[in-house]
Amino acid sequence: MNLDSWLSEYTEKGLLRELTPVVRESDGRLFASNRSSGPLYDFSSNDYLALATSPELLAKSKEFLETNGCGAGAARLMSGDLAIYHLLEEEVAKLKGQESALLFGSGYMANCGIIPALVGRNDIVFADRLNHASLYDGCHLSRAEIFRFRHNDMNHLEELLYKKKGEKTALVVVESLYSMDGDRCPLRDLISLKNRFGFMLMVDEAHATGVYGRCGGGIIEEEGMAEHVDIAMGTFGKALGSYGAYAAGTKQLIKLLINRARTFIYSTGLPPAVIGASLAAVRIVSRDDTLRKELFEKVGIFKTALSEAGLENLGLSQIIPIMIGNSKKAVKIADYLRKKGVFATAVRPPTVPEGSARLRFSITRHLEENELLFAARQLIEAIGALS
Ligand SMILES: *Cc1c(COP(=O)(O)O)cnc(C)c1O
């Protein structure tokens, strides 16, 4: 690969991504790291419940840091299997309504470990076309044959299942809440297909854990479907304000993952401070619904302001995609907003399909009513000024 031509091609097409160092204050606002600008209202964070700076998380994190040290020192199958991992795993299993759970270093590592542990060269995977990159990478690593079905299209999935009926071990992989579109998978319809075709069902709840369900167990909990989901995966890095990930399922599933998931086996256990934060977060979200109610009040304020200005298809979740289409235009709008103090990301291919560049607004509990209304106004102005 020629670096110069690669770079100019990416710049030309508006695809070049660049890092933007920031300092985040405890109220969730961002400043440029050299303080040359700011504050920025952060509409790009997945810290939906504003738990990353919660005193309860900080306290538990410090406690575990002081009692267990900075690092685990080894992989868990060596001498690194700290008792605190098991404490968190038990609480996560309960949160997810499953028998057992296993921690992974991150959501990316979880998906790259779980899928190849379950299926191999002679098996088949059916994946929603809009699945997260980590799910795709997991599928590719498994060497199974991959069939992508049209986003949320159960007729298409059924067609594919029918064609491949009874041949090999089949896994269906979906997200419960899609990270770039903010829409849900049709979980009930998937489960009726599962009952007919008998596949394994894996649901990634990265953006739903903590945000949905009466106890924060995600959309699987909200829809009462825990017993029908074979592998419930999710992360601690988003609404739970910490880092790392989990897989939850039957005791047998977890035994299999301990023995076969390479990203679990060949990697050091998570740092104790991270486990403390995750444990406190799981306790907070399962204790009461207040944080979720507060979040969705804010979501309502932002959406109402946008729909009054004529913007449509804003969905029902805390993730609000504003479709722009052209990548360069999406970047221009994002730059315009940033100058006004609003940080929203332009999401471009290859993260989303060609021609569907968008601005992705995620709402967090940090955002105040006046900030939400300000951002909505700026967005509407930007769309008007730049089209
Ligand atoms: C963010 C995300 C991941 C990766 O999780 P990390 O903990 O950030 O590595 C996996 N799946 C989905 C659907 C995600 O949105």
The ligand as an ORCA input file, in Angstrom:
! r2SCAN-3c Opt
* xyz 0 1
  C     -19.247     -0.764     21.439
  C     -19.709     -2.056     20.945
  C     -18.937     -3.194     21.099
  C     -17.522     -3.123     21.630
  O     -17.505     -2.908     22.983
  P     -16.170     -2.320     23.671
  O     -16.330     -2.705     25.085
  O     -16.198     -0.853     23.425
  O     -15.009     -2.983     23.012
  C     -19.460     -4.400     20.718
  N     -20.693     -4.491     20.174
  C     -21.456     -3.403     19.968
  C     -22.808     -3.565     19.376
  C     -20.998     -2.152     20.349
  O     -21.748     -1.088     20.140
*
